Amino acid sequence: MRLDIKDIIIDRDEVLKFLGYGKRKQPPIILKKIDEEIEKSKELFDTQVFLKHFKIEKIKDVEVSFGDFNIKSNYVARELENSSSVYIALYSIGDYIEDRINEYSSSTEMIRAMILDKIGVVALDYINHKIKEEINKKINPMNISAQLYPSQKDFHISNQVILLNAFREENTTITISKHFQMYPIKTVVVLFGVGKDKDKYSMCDRCENKCY
């Protein structure tokens, strides 16, 4: 299914955190530029959100099977061992924001490029939150039991290809390179577990490359 998420809300405080100003005083000029770029970014989001549900058929050793797909990862098998099904989500904010970032980077506006890049990250986090809201509506009284991203631990980044293929009929614009870089750049694919127990870790808790 395709989700219609258009009105993306950008939290300025989150942008500041990603820029490294979480615990530091922010220069007024930075605050001004952030506010300006948040306003400008509204016309840059070209959002696509896909969501698909699968029953877990088998978890054996390091292999997890659902639908026509098999994931081989000790980490994924362990995190999904008490889950009965999974959702795969694929979402992107499109190319326009990356084009603007490149324009800023090639001029003298590197600060605006950095700010807009972090606005893109916050936008993706907002979409992630809205996706989880939608999943929670569908699975109640069950819970989202895990949130897993290719590149975490032994969940190799090449698994992005497997997850992307779940949307081969619906998706006509998001692609992936032989080096497993998805395009548009600001694109995410994630595997959510569904089970009785609620995931005790946040998206940031699981991340091995902390942004702040």
Helices and strands as residue ranges (DSSP letters): H 12-18, H 28-41, E 48-60, E 63-66, E 69-72, H 74-79, E 83-92, H 96-105, H 110-139, E 143-148, H 159-165, E 175-176, E 182-183, E 187-195, H 203-206
